[in-house]
Amino acid sequence: MSYDYDYQYMINEIVRLINDACETEGIPDPSNNLSSHWAEATK
């Protein structure tokens, strides 16, 4: 058995669903938070 998955599509869909859920719940974009935390951690 061999499966050929479109991983980029799957990743994009997961990220889109997370962003949609955050927007619906009024939670700030998690990627913005991650970037700022990363910047602080690498100072």
N, CA, C and O atoms as a GROMACS GRO file, in nm:
protein
  172
    1MET      N    1   0.084  -0.118   0.000
    1MET     CA    2   0.000   0.000   0.000
    1MET      C    3   0.089   0.125   0.000
    1MET      O    4   0.185   0.135   0.076
    2SER      N    5   0.053   0.216  -0.084
    2SER     CA    6   0.127   0.341  -0.091
    2SER      C    7   0.027   0.455  -0.092
    2SER      O    8  -0.069   0.456  -0.169
    3TYR      N    9   0.052   0.551  -0.005
    3TYR     CA   10  -0.034   0.667   0.002
    3TYR      C   11   0.045   0.790  -0.039
    3TYR      O   12   0.162   0.806  -0.002
    4ASP      N   13  -0.020   0.876  -0.114
    4ASP     CA   14   0.045   0.999  -0.159
    4ASP      C   15  -0.037   1.116  -0.108
    4ASP      O   16  -0.142   1.149  -0.164
    5TYR      N   17   0.010   1.178  -0.002
    5TYR     CA   18  -0.063   1.287   0.061
    5TYR      C   19  -0.012   1.422   0.013
    5TYR      O   20   0.106   1.438  -0.018
    6ASP      N   21  -0.102   1.518   0.007
    6ASP     CA   22  -0.065   1.656  -0.025
    6ASP      C   23  -0.047   1.728   0.108
    6ASP      O   24  -0.139   1.792   0.160
    7TYR      N   25   0.074   1.716   0.163
    7TYR     CA   26   0.101   1.768   0.296
    7TYR      C   27   0.086   1.920   0.303
    7TYR      O   28   0.035   1.971   0.402
    8GLN      N   29   0.128   1.991   0.201
    8GLN     CA   30   0.116   2.138   0.204
    8GLN      C   31  -0.030   2.178   0.212
    8GLN      O   32  -0.064   2.271   0.287
    9TYR      N   33  -0.116   2.112   0.139
    9TYR     CA   34  -0.260   2.141   0.144
    9TYR      C   35  -0.313   2.113   0.286
    9TYR      O   36  -0.388   2.194   0.341
   10MET      N   37  -0.274   2.000   0.342
   10MET     CA   38  -0.321   1.964   0.477
   10MET      C   39  -0.275   2.066   0.580
   10MET      O   40  -0.353   2.105   0.667
   11ILE      N   41  -0.150   2.110   0.572
   11ILE     CA   42  -0.098   2.210   0.665
   11ILE      C   43  -0.173   2.342   0.649
   11ILE      O   44  -0.213   2.403   0.747
   12ASN      N   45  -0.193   2.384   0.525
   12ASN     CA   46  -0.265   2.508   0.499
   12ASN      C   47  -0.407   2.504   0.556
   12ASN      O   48  -0.455   2.602   0.612
   13GLU      N   49  -0.474   2.390   0.542
   13GLU     CA   50  -0.609   2.376   0.594
   13GLU      C   51  -0.611   2.380   0.746
   13GLU      O   52  -0.700   2.443   0.805
   14ILE      N   53  -0.516   2.316   0.810
   14ILE     CA   54  -0.509   2.318   0.957
   14ILE      C   55  -0.487   2.460   1.006
   14ILE      O   56  -0.553   2.505   1.099
   15VAL      N   57  -0.394   2.532   0.944
   15VAL     CA   58  -0.366   2.670   0.984
   15VAL      C   59  -0.489   2.757   0.960
   15VAL      O   60  -0.522   2.842   1.043
   16ARG      N   61  -0.556   2.737   0.847
   16ARG     CA   62  -0.676   2.816   0.818
   16ARG      C   63  -0.785   2.790   0.922
   16ARG      O   64  -0.851   2.884   0.967
   17LEU      N   65  -0.804   2.665   0.960
   17LEU     CA   66  -0.905   2.632   1.061
   17LEU      C   67  -0.871   2.693   1.197
   17LEU      O   68  -0.960   2.742   1.266
   18ILE      N   69  -0.744   2.689   1.235
   18ILE     CA   70  -0.702   2.751   1.361
   18ILE      C   71  -0.727   2.901   1.356
   18ILE      O   72  -0.780   2.958   1.452
   19ASN      N   73  -0.690   2.965   1.246
   19ASN     CA   74  -0.711   3.110   1.233
   19ASN      C   75  -0.859   3.145   1.235
   19ASN      O   76  -0.899   3.243   1.297
   20ASP      N   77  -0.942   3.064   1.167
   20ASP     CA   78  -1.086   3.088   1.168
   20ASP      C   79  -1.143   3.077   1.309
   20ASP      O   80  -1.224   3.160   1.351
   21ALA      N   81  -1.101   2.974   1.383
   21ALA     CA   82  -1.150   2.954   1.520
   21ALA      C   83  -1.106   3.070   1.610
   21ALA      O   84  -1.184   3.118   1.692
   22CYS      N   85  -0.983   3.113   1.594
   22CYS     CA   86  -0.934   3.226   1.675
   22CYS      C   87  -1.012   3.353   1.644
   22CYS      O   88  -1.049   3.427   1.735
   23GLU      N   89  -1.036   3.377   1.518
   23GLU     CA   90  -1.111   3.496   1.479
   23GLU      C   91  -1.253   3.492   1.535
   23GLU      O   92  -1.304   3.592   1.584
   24THR      N   93  -1.316   3.376   1.527
   24THR     CA   94  -1.453   3.359   1.578
   24THR      C   95  -1.459   3.385   1.728
   24THR      O   96  -1.556   3.444   1.776
   25GLU      N   97  -1.358   3.341   1.801
   25GLU     CA   98  -1.356   3.355   1.947
   25GLU      C   99  -1.291   3.485   1.994
   25GLU      O  100  -1.283   3.510   2.114
   26GLY      N  101  -1.244   3.568   1.900
   26GLY     CA  102  -1.183   3.695   1.937
   26GLY      C  103  -1.044   3.680   1.997
   26GLY      O  104  -0.999   3.765   2.074
   27ILE      N  105  -0.976   3.573   1.961
   27ILE     CA  106  -0.840   3.547   2.010
   27ILE      C  107  -0.742   3.604   1.907
   27ILE      O  108  -0.760   3.582   1.787
   28PRO      N  109  -0.639   3.676   1.952
   28PRO     CA  110  -0.541   3.731   1.857
   28PRO      C  111  -0.475   3.621   1.773
   28PRO      O  112  -0.462   3.507   1.818
   29ASP      N  113  -0.434   3.657   1.654
   29ASP     CA  114  -0.369   3.564   1.562
   29ASP      C  115  -0.251   3.496   1.632
   29ASP      O  116  -0.157   3.564   1.672
   30PRO      N  117  -0.254   3.363   1.646
   30PRO     CA  118  -0.148   3.295   1.719
   30PRO      C  119  -0.011   3.308   1.652
   30PRO      O  120   0.091   3.303   1.721
   31SER      N  121  -0.006   3.324   1.521
   31SER     CA  122   0.124   3.336   1.455
   31SER      C  123   0.191   3.468   1.493
   31SER      O  124   0.314   3.474   1.501
   32ASN      N  125   0.112   3.574   1.517
   32ASN     CA  126   0.169   3.700   1.563
   32ASN      C  127   0.226   3.685   1.703
   32ASN      O  128   0.333   3.738   1.733
   33ASN      N  129   0.155   3.613   1.789
   33ASN     CA  130   0.202   3.591   1.926
   33ASN      C  131   0.329   3.507   1.925
   33ASN      O  132   0.422   3.535   2.000
   34LEU      N  133   0.334   3.406   1.842
   34LEU     CA  134   0.450   3.320   1.834
   34LEU      C  135   0.572   3.399   1.790
   34LEU      O  136   0.681   3.381   1.845
   35SER      N  137   0.554   3.485   1.690
   35SER     CA  138   0.666   3.565   1.641
   35SER      C  139   0.720   3.656   1.749
   35SER      O  140   0.842   3.670   1.763
   36SER      N  141   0.632   3.719   1.826
   36SER     CA  142   0.679   3.810   1.930
   36SER      C  143   0.747   3.733   2.042
   36SER      O  144   0.846   3.780   2.098
   37HIS      N  145   0.695   3.616   2.077
   37HIS     CA  146   0.759   3.534   2.181
   37HIS      C  147   0.895   3.486   2.135
   37HIS      O  148   0.990   3.484   2.212
   38TRP      N  149   0.904   3.448   2.010
   38TRP     CA  150   1.032   3.401   1.955
   38TRP      C  151   1.134   3.513   1.956
   38TRP      O  152   1.250   3.492   1.992
   39ALA      N  153   1.091   3.634   1.918
   39ALA     CA  154   1.182   3.748   1.918
   39ALA      C  155   1.234   3.776   2.058
   39ALA      O  156   1.353   3.805   2.075
   40GLU      N  157   1.147   3.768   2.157
   40GLU     CA  158   1.188   3.792   2.296
   40GLU      C  159   1.285   3.684   2.343
   40GLU      O  160   1.382   3.713   2.413
   41ALA      N  161   1.259   3.560   2.306
   41ALA     CA  162   1.341   3.447   2.351
   41ALA      C  163   1.481   3.448   2.290
   41ALA      O  164   1.575   3.394   2.347
   42THR      N  165   1.493   3.509   2.174
   42THR     CA  166   1.623   3.506   2.104
   42THR      C  167   1.704   3.633   2.125
   42THR      O  168   1.806   3.652   2.058
   43LYS      N  169   1.660   3.721   2.215
   43LYS     CA  170   1.736   3.845   2.241
   43LYS      C  171   1.861   3.814   2.319
   43LYS      O  172   1.938   3.905   2.351
   0.00000   0.00000   0.00000
